[in-house]
Amino acid sequence: MCLSGCTKNVWLDNDAPQVYIPLHGFSSNNVWATGESVDGLLAVYCSGLRPANQKEAFTVTYSIDNSLIDQYNADITQLYSGQAVALPAECYKLNSNNVVIEVGNVESMINITFYPNVIAQKCTDPSKKYVIPFKLASTSKYSLHSDVTYTTALYAVKLDTPRFYFFANKDGVAPVGRKVVYGAANNTDKYEIAAFGVPLGEYKINVAYDEAAMKDIYPKETILPQDAFKITSDNIVYKSEVSKGEVTLEYYADKMDFRNTYYLPLTLSPESAFVADEEYKTLFVKIELKNEYDKSYGSKMTVASASNSRTGAYSVDKDMVSYEKDMVEMQIATNATIAGAGATGTSTTYNNKYVRVKIVPTDDKSHYDIEYVLITDKGKANNTPASFEADPDAKSYYDWNLEKFVLNYRWKHTDGKWITVEEILSAK
């Protein structure tokens, strides 16, 4: 900033301006097979210089220096990762041997024209790294970087095919989790379609239910029935200017079962000269049917044992897991905190025991009725204790407004005396 009375601005650079290649050293670069010729770029930059200070254009010259390839191959660290060779001259063209950094800029680009068809013919050895060895030669203003390694670049070229894929697969093909909520007004999803190297334009994409892909990847899992969902996108278009397309789905909870985990396989196929990525073209959506009570809760328990007249208080996190549209399943105890353990002196008697809780709506949303359903189908280690029942002296209910369970229950210890629990679970 300039105070009143100043005649000119003075800008102090952080250091002396130096010209270098930001992508110096070895770099891997895709050449997309999209036509007879495609363009590539390599930046040349001037450090320590602000655009506002750049009052005079200057020229930076460069050359192709094959000795850089010999130096790279002589490095012992490269002996086991493939040797570099010069990209044949017929595979590319440089329009000049210099770039100009214009007034008001701090960088310029070396323009490279590649010929994909020629690269396909000439570069056939997959064990080789085909490179263009650039070296900055001079600059008409300022100086080249004092570290010469910043003034050289091995621009490695790999011919690649433009292709479409599901964006959710970008980190590898794994199921995308989806919870469909029974009774929800809106069970819809949008899944993004992306692309590698596809030129500017709009491309129509088909998305189909793919049973064959399911059999190949997840043969033992349950496929989502076709009548349990619908692709609601009228026209799926990949738009390069926003770098995406979208497929929209609607799920139908009444066509699913709470006891099943489903997989939905969706495979895309473009209506263009450019293909779908073989590895990432199929999206697997892992679907579980949930009810509105299926949440994570903070649980506060007060446990009293008639065996020794002791009372203990416990706080844990619990998950209520859907079993039916109006029923959830929960552990009587979670992790290392066992309802009744502190009061009875035992640590494993009631570990991993489960019970089902049925919610019965009433006219009063703050006091929905509760019914307990004993579990007898999980095996002896996890079934509900046979003596488990609602506490006759304290009401259990669900507060729909606050998403809170107030549960009062009891069961008999091995000595025949009651363990009584008051538990409040608040949705997190």
C-alpha angles and dihedrals in degrees: 000000000000122000123217111289097033115134098196143005119256116203119192115210119218090234141344111302113258130182119226146144112263091203091052122157120024119343133173117227131182121226106201117219096229103130147330091305136012132186130243131186137209117188126227113198139189114217125204091032129106121211090238089059094050100099099151130049115235136190129234118195126204139183141200107253116187091186086077088066091054090050091050094049092047091059106102091220089067097050093091100035100061133280124264122235130184115268104245112261091236090064097067146014133217114205094208143351096245145049129210122224101210130215110285094021134095099196144040136187133244103222116218124188113206127197107212096191091054092046089053090054099041104035103058103134108095091194092064130081108220110210144173108220109215124189127180108232107183147340127216092216134030115358142282116262113285090229104070092204087071091059097057133068135184100208103200116203127210121181109225138178119241110240146167127236143165109272090218087066094057093109094043136296109297130139117274110226120234130176115204110202117216111234095012115142093224125038100163135134138193121209120193125230116208136178144217116223098339111154124242113291145077120284130191114230127198118210119195140182103253116201092168092060089051092054091050099047107022106020095157097049127091115257117222110253113250092237091057094073143022133205100232099182106114093197123012109205129174108216114198094201089065093030096230151069128201138220115203122208134189121202126209111213095191089066093058135075124229092222095059134078109209134203122210114199115201121180125190127214121182124222093223144075089275120083137219118260106260094218100041104030095097122069119200115203114197107210130195124181113229137180125223093263094058101109143116112269137193106232127205114187133187110196123192125187123201088197094075103004091244128141127201134186123216136182121197141146118253136185120219106212122204117248101161134356089274102025136076133188123223141175115252083219133019130215112323096341108091121188105242097009095110092045097048101035093237122116104191108027094097101022115138095003115152138203133183122233120205118201116212112194119225134182088267107071091194092061113038110170122252129216123187119221117197117227115229101157102069099075130262095288094058107025120114113268106266092235094053114129143148113280104257091208099053130046123235119211146153122237105212093188094056097030088234134142120209106193128182117182142143144194136186124264119224089270090059095251123124128261106201124198131193107191130181116192118190121190112249 
